[in-house]
Amino acid sequence: MVNRSSALKGFYQRGSFNAGGQAGVILEEIPNLLLMQIATWPDNVKLVTSELEKKYGIEETRLLNGRVVFGDNIALLRITPLTWWCYGAPTLFEILPQHGTSLDISHSFVHVRLSGYAVRLCLNRLIAIDLRPSNCPPGSVFSTTLHHVGVTIWHSQDGFELFIPRGFACDVWTMLHDTAEQFGLEIV
């Protein structure tokens, strides 16, 4: 495995910021991202869906746009009608060229998790997505812009998982830090 160097290495300090009591937002970099992108052609969606289900032990077809399903030690995020991200897979998904393609995009993004009781309020100041539980339950995934940077956000059981392009990681981290401070911030 390649030894990765984080785009945020040395950029931030752990600790509490403006958190008089309990921090409303917890900000955390998740290291060693494993992220594979699988793309297919329109005529092969059903075939590739079936192959993904078999490969990762997904029992029920729930590979809907904007949703996440779980398999054998992976999460499969349906990013677009023709694209999935496989989170946690250590190797590429093998696919015939006429069916689609698979690409390791682990080094292209920084993975940041936001959680805490005020996380929705914090994110609502930065993105134009309705994060109310009825509209954005756990298992939702969407792409949006955060301070003019395209990001993908997955609402997991642990919080909101942000996948930030590596070249913009420091700028987006600063924006998240500054916005979260008003709610009390803890960086872990």
For each residue, the residues with C-beta under 8 A, 3 or more apart:
1: 90
2: 107
3:
4: 31 32 33 106 107
5: 9
6: 9 29 31 110
7: 11 110 166 167 169 170
8: 11 12 29 110 169 170 173
9: 5 6
10:
11: 7 8 170 173
12: 8 29 173 177 187
13: 187
14: 187 188
15: 186 187
16: 19 23 184 185 186
17: 177 180 181 184 185 186 187
18: 181 182 184 185
19: 16 22 23 24 184 185 186
20: 184
21: 184
22: 19 117 184
23: 16 19 26 116 183 184 185 186
24: 19 116 117 118 119 121 122 180 183 184 185
25: 114 115 116 118 119 122 180 183 184 185 186
26: 23 113 114 115 116 119 159 185 186 187 188
27: 112 113 114 173 176 177 180 185 186 187 188
28: 112 113 114 115 187 188
29: 6 8 12 110 111 112 113
30: 33 111 112 113 161
31: 4 6 111
32: 4
33: 4 30 106 109 110 111 163
34: 87 88 89 90 106
35: 85 86 87 104 105 106 108 109 111 163
36: 85 86 89 91 92 93 102 103 104 105 106
37: 79 83 84 85 86 102 103 104 105
38: 48 52 83 84 85 86 93 95 100 101 102
39: 82 83 84 100 101 102 103
40: 44 45 47 48 82 83 95 99 100
41: 44 82 99 100
42: 45 82
43:
44: 40 41 47 48 98 99 100
45: 40 42 48 49 81 82
46: 49 50
47: 40 44 50 51 99
48: 38 40 44 45 51 52 95 99 100
49: 45 46 52 53 61 63
50: 46 47 53 54
51: 47 48 54 55 93 95 99
52: 38 48 49 55 56 58 63 76 84 86 93
53: 49 50 56 57 58 59 61 63 71
54: 50 51 57
55: 51 52 71 93
56: 52 53 71 72 74 76 86 89
57: 53 54 71 72
58: 52 53 61 62 63 69 70 71 76
59: 53
60:
61: 49 53 58
62: 58 67 69
63: 49 52 53 58 67 69 76 78 84
64: 67 78
65: 78 80 81
66: 78 140 141 142
67: 62 63 64 78 139 140 141
68: 75 76 77 78 139 140 141 154 156
69: 58 62 63 75 76 139
70: 58 74 75 76
71: 53 55 56 57 58 74 75 76
72: 56 57
73: 88
74: 56 70 71 86 87 88 89
75: 68 69 70 71 86 87 88 154 156
76: 52 56 58 63 68 69 70 71 84 85 86 87
77: 68 84 85 86 87 141 152 154
78: 63 64 65 66 67 68 81 83 84 141
79: 37 83 84 85 141 143 152
80: 65 83
81: 45 65 78
82: 39 40 41 42 45
83: 37 38 39 40 78 79 80
84: 37 38 39 52 63 76 77 78 79
85: 35 36 37 38 76 77 79 105 152 163
86: 35 36 37 38 52 56 74 75 76 77 89 93
87: 34 35 74 75 76 77 154
88: 34 73 74 75
89: 34 36 56 74 86 92 93
90: 1 34
91: 36
92: 36 89 102 103 104
93: 36 38 51 52 55 86 89 102
94: 102
95: 38 40 48 51 99 100 101 102
96: 99 100
97: 100 101
98: 44
99: 40 41 44 47 48 51 95 96
100: 38 39 40 41 44 48 95 96 97
101: 38 39 95 97
102: 36 37 38 39 92 93 94 95
103: 36 37 39 92
104: 35 36 37 92 107
105: 35 36 37 85 108 109
106: 4 33 34 35 36 109
107: 2 4 104 166
108: 35 105 165 166
109: 33 35 105 106 163 164 165 166
110: 6 7 8 29 33 163 164 165 166 169
111: 29 30 31 33 35 161 162 163 164
112: 27 28 29 30 161 162 164 169 172 173 176
113: 26 27 28 29 30 156 158 159 160 161 162
114: 25 26 27 28 119 122 123 159 160 162 176 180
115: 25 26 28 119 158 159 160
116: 23 24 25 26 119 122 159 183 186
117: 22 24
118: 24 25 121 122 180 183 184
119: 24 25 26 114 115 116 122 123 159 160
120: 123 124 131 132
121: 24 118 124 125 183
122: 24 25 114 116 118 119 125 126 176 179 180 183
123: 114 119 120 126 127 129 131 153 160
124: 120 121 127 131
125: 121 122 179
126: 122 123 146 147 175 176 179
127: 123 124 131 144 145 146 151 153
128: 144 145
129: 123 136 142 144 153
130: 135 136
131: 120 123 124 127 135 136 155
132: 120 135 136
133: 136 137
134: 137
135: 130 131 132
136: 129 130 131 132 133 140 142 155
137: 133 134 140 155
138: 155 156 157
139: 67 68 69 155 156
140: 66 67 68 136 137 154 155
141: 66 67 68 77 78 79 152 153 154 155
142: 66 129 136 152 153
143: 79 150 151 152 153
144: 127 128 129 150 151 153
145: 127 128 148 149 150 151
146: 126 127 149 151 162 164 172 175
147: 126 171 172 175
148: 145
149: 145 146 164 165 168 171 172
150: 143 144 145 165
151: 127 143 144 145 146 162 163 164 165 172
152: 77 79 85 141 142 143 162 163
153: 123 127 129 141 142 143 144 160 161 162 163
154: 68 75 77 87 140 141 160 161 163
155: 131 136 137 138 139 140 141 159 160 161
156: 68 75 113 138 139 159 160 161
157: 138
158: 113 115 161
159: 26 113 114 115 116 119 155 156
160: 113 114 115 119 123 153 154 155 156
161: 30 111 112 113 153 154 155 156 158
162: 111 112 113 114 146 151 152 153 172 176
163: 33 35 85 109 110 111 151 152 153 154
164: 109 110 111 112 146 149 151 168 169 172 173
165: 108 109 110 149 150 151 168 169
166: 7 107 108 109 110 169
167: 7
168: 149 164 165 171 172
169: 7 8 110 112 164 165 166 172 173
170: 7 8 11 173 174
171: 147 149 168 174 175
172: 112 146 147 149 151 162 164 168 169 175 176
173: 8 11 12 27 112 164 169 170 176 177
174: 170 171 177 178
175: 126 146 147 171 172 178 179
176: 27 112 114 122 126 162 172 173 179 180
177: 12 17 27 173 174 180 181 185 187
178: 174 175 181
179: 122 125 126 175 176 182
180: 17 24 25 27 114 118 122 176 177 183 185
181: 17 18 177 178 184 185
182: 18 179
183: 23 24 25 116 118 121 122 180
184: 16 17 18 19 20 21 22 23 24 25 118 181
185: 16 17 18 19 23 24 25 26 27 177 180 181
186: 15 16 17 19 23 25 26 27 116
187: 12 13 14 15 17 26 27 28 177
188: 14 26 27 28
